[in-house]
Amino acid sequence: LKKKESITVFGLGKVGSAIVSVSLEKKYQVYGFDTDELVKSKFKNGDFETQEPFVTNTIEKFRNNFKIIEDTCTAINNSLLSIIIVPTPSTTNGDFDSTHVEEAVTQIIAALNCKDFKKINENKNFSHSIIVASTVSPETMRKKIYPILKNLKTELLNKVELVYSPEFIALGSVVKNLKSPEFILLGHCGKGVSNKLLKYKKKINENKAEIHLASYESAEIAKISVNTFLTTKISYANMISELIYETKNSNQAEVFRILKSDSRIGKKFFNPGLGYGGPCLPRDNRALIAFSKTKKLNSPIASSTDEMNNKRPSSVARQINSFLIDKKTILILGVTYKSGTNSVEESHAAKVIECLNINPENIIIHDFNHDFSSKKIWEKYKTINGEIPEPKFDGIICLIDDTRYINYLQKHKIINVFKAYDLSI
Ligand SMILES: NC(=O)c1ccc[n+]([C@@H]2O[C@H](COP(=O)([O-])OP(=O)(O)OC[C@H]3O[C@@H](n4cnc5c(N)ncnc54)[C@H](O)[C@@H]3O)[C@@H](O)[C@H]2O)c1
C-alpha cells in the first residue's frame, strides 16, 4: 500500500466497517485494525457480512486495497491519517467511557514513535492526522485524549494533529449518512486542521456539506446537542400524540399536518410514534444530562425528553391493549428499534410486546432482520423471519415503519392495525 493514499481505521464494527467501505470507494487504500480477533479473521477470510447497505459488497469489490493489520507501526507510518471509531460505552452516570479511544491513541502514538527519524527529516511534508470519530463526552478530548500526545517524540510534536470528528449516522443508512451528512464537524485544539484532513473529508463527502471548524469543546457539545434536539422533537410529537388520543374528535393526521406546515417547526423528526431507541439517540440525550450535572446545571428539557420517551412503550401498549380485548391470536410486525437494522438495542417495539395483555403463546412475531435466536426474551413467542405470514389473525400490529409492511397491510386491506407512527388508523 502506498503512503500518499493510505488511511488506517481503528475499530471495524458497525460504523468502522462503513468508513472502510466509503474510503475504499473513494480510492483510498485502507489498513484496518480491531482488537477483536474474530472481527479481524472474518475480514481476512472474506467472511465479513453486515446488513448495512453497500458495505459488504464494496469491501469485497475493493478487497485488494484493504489490509487487516497486526503491525500498527508500518500501517500508521504509511498512512496520511488514522480514524478511531471504537466503542465509547455509556457509564452508569450517562457519560461516555473513552478508555478504548485512549488505548487507540496510545497505540497510534507508539506506532508514530517507531518511525525512522531520518526518514521524517528527509520527508519534510510528513504529517499524520488522528481523527477521533467515536462520540465522546464534552471535555474528554482536551482533558483525556490530547495529553496522550505529549508522549510523541519531540521531532513529531508539530507533525501530528488530533481532531474530533464525530459521525452523525443512523444504522441502516450509515453509508448514505457518511457521504451526505447535514454538516461536517471538525473539533481541534486551537490550531485549526490540516489541508490533508480537509481533502480527505471533502473526498468522502458527496453533498458539499458545510464544514464547521470549532474548538474540541464546542464540537463535543454540538454533537450531543444535535441528537438531543432531535429527541426533543420526537418526544414533543409523542406528547401531543397522547393528548390527541385522549381527545374525542381530534385526529393525529390532521394535527400533525397542521404543525408540520409551519416552517419554523419543520417536517423532519416530527412524527408521533413509538419513541426513539438504538445505540445513539437515547445515550446522547443522557450524556447531555450527565455533562450538565458536572457544571451543576439541570437540563430539564433533556430530562423530560428522556422521561417522555421511557414511558412511551407502556402508553402505546395501553392503547393497543384496549384494541386487543376480544382478540386471541395476533401478529406483530417488526421488533428492531427501526427499520433496516437487526438491532433491538433500546427497542421500543420489543418493550411494547412485553406489555401486551395477551398470552405469549398466541403472539406471532415477524421481523425481516432480527436474529430471534440471539436473545432469550423471544423464547416464549413464535417468531418468524422471511416472508410475512398470511393475515389469518384476530389482530395485526405493525410496530416499525417499513415499506414492506405498509405494502402488505395495504394489499390485504387490513384496517384494524396499530401503526406505531400513526395510531389513529
Ligand atoms: N452505531 C451507531 O448508530 C452510532 C452512531 C453514531 C456514533 N456512533 C459511535 O461510533 C462509535 C463506534 O460505534 P459502533 O456502533 O461502530 O461500535 P461497534 O461495537 O459496532 O464496533 C467497535 C469496534 O471497535 C473494536 N475495538 C475496541 N477497542 C479497540 C481498539 N482499542 N482498537 C481497535 N479496535 C477496537 C471492537 O472490537 C469493535 O469491533 C461509538 O463511539 C459510537 O458512539 C455509533
The ligand as a Tripos MOL2 file, in Angstrom:
@<TRIPOS>MOLECULE
LIG
   44    48     1     0     0
SMALL
NO_CHARGES

@<TRIPOS>ATOM
      1 N1        -23.8380    2.6300   15.9430 N.am      1 LIG1
      2 C1        -24.3600    3.8410   15.7900 C.2       1 LIG1
      3 O1        -25.5290    4.0310   15.4230 O.2       1 LIG1
      4 C2        -23.5070    5.0760   16.0500 C.ar      1 LIG1
      5 C3        -23.9780    6.3470   15.6440 C.ar      1 LIG1
      6 C4        -23.1800    7.4750   15.8540 C.ar      1 LIG1
      7 C5        -21.9750    7.3280   16.5170 C.ar      1 LIG1
      8 N2        -21.5500    6.0910   16.9080 N.ar      1 LIG1
      9 C6        -20.2710    6.0000   17.6290 C.3       1 LIG1
     10 O2        -19.3570    5.2060   16.8990 O.3       1 LIG1
     11 C7        -18.5110    4.5170   17.8050 C.3       1 LIG1
     12 C8        -18.4220    3.0700   17.3750 C.3       1 LIG1
     13 O3        -19.7090    2.5320   17.3280 O.3       1 LIG1
     14 P1        -20.0350    1.1460   16.5910 P.3       1 LIG1
     15 O4        -21.5150    1.0460   16.6240 O.co2     1 LIG1
     16 O5        -19.3250    1.0390   15.2960 O.co2     1 LIG1
     17 O6        -19.3770    0.1140   17.6380 O.3       1 LIG1
     18 P2        -19.1330   -1.4420   17.4520 P.3       1 LIG1
     19 O7        -19.1720   -2.0260   18.8140 O.co2     1 LIG1
     20 O8        -20.0260   -1.9970   16.3950 O.co2     1 LIG1
     21 O9        -17.6270   -1.5370   16.8770 O.3       1 LIG1
     22 C9        -16.4920   -1.1030   17.5640 C.3       1 LIG1
     23 C10       -15.3120   -1.9810   17.1760 C.3       1 LIG1
     24 O10       -14.1210   -1.4320   17.7880 O.3       1 LIG1
     25 C11       -13.3190   -2.5130   18.2240 C.3       1 LIG1
     26 N3        -12.3410   -2.0080   19.2180 N.ar      1 LIG1
     27 C12       -12.4960   -1.8200   20.5560 C.ar      1 LIG1
     28 N4        -11.3710   -1.2760   21.0810 N.ar      1 LIG1
     29 C13       -10.4990   -1.1070   20.0620 C.ar      1 LIG1
     30 C14        -9.1810   -0.5710   19.9630 C.ar      1 LIG1
     31 N5         -8.5570   -0.0720   21.0390 N.pl3     1 LIG1
     32 N6         -8.5760   -0.5720   18.7630 N.ar      1 LIG1
     33 C15        -9.1960   -1.0690   17.6660 C.ar      1 LIG1
     34 N7        -10.4510   -1.5860   17.6920 N.ar      1 LIG1
     35 C16       -11.1010   -1.5860   18.8760 C.ar      1 LIG1
     36 C17       -14.3090   -3.5420   18.7360 C.3       1 LIG1
     37 O11       -13.7270   -4.8340   18.7860 O.3       1 LIG1
     38 C18       -15.4250   -3.4280   17.6860 C.3       1 LIG1
     39 O12       -15.2360   -4.3250   16.6080 O.3       1 LIG1
     40 C19       -19.0850    4.7570   19.2070 C.3       1 LIG1
     41 O13       -18.3770    5.7600   19.8700 O.3       1 LIG1
     42 C20       -20.4740    5.2650   18.9370 C.3       1 LIG1
     43 O14       -20.9090    6.1780   19.9150 O.3       1 LIG1
     44 C21       -22.2790    4.9710   16.6830 C.ar      1 LIG1
@<TRIPOS>BOND
     1     1     2 1
     2     2     3 2
     3     2     4 1
     4     4     5 ar
     5     4    44 ar
     6     5     6 ar
     7     6     7 ar
     8     7     8 ar
     9     8     9 1
    10     8    44 ar
    11     9    10 1
    12     9    42 1
    13    10    11 1
    14    11    12 1
    15    11    40 1
    16    12    13 1
    17    13    14 1
    18    14    15 2
    19    14    16 1
    20    14    17 1
    21    17    18 1
    22    18    19 2
    23    18    20 1
    24    18    21 1
    25    21    22 1
    26    22    23 1
    27    23    24 1
    28    23    38 1
    29    24    25 1
    30    25    26 1
    31    25    36 1
    32    26    27 ar
    33    26    35 ar
    34    27    28 ar
    35    28    29 ar
    36    29    30 ar
    37    29    35 ar
    38    30    31 1
    39    30    32 ar
    40    32    33 ar
    41    33    34 ar
    42    34    35 ar
    43    36    37 1
    44    36    38 1
    45    38    39 1
    46    40    41 1
    47    40    42 1
    48    42    43 1
@<TRIPOS>SUBSTRUCTURE
     1 LIG1         1 GROUP 0 **** ****
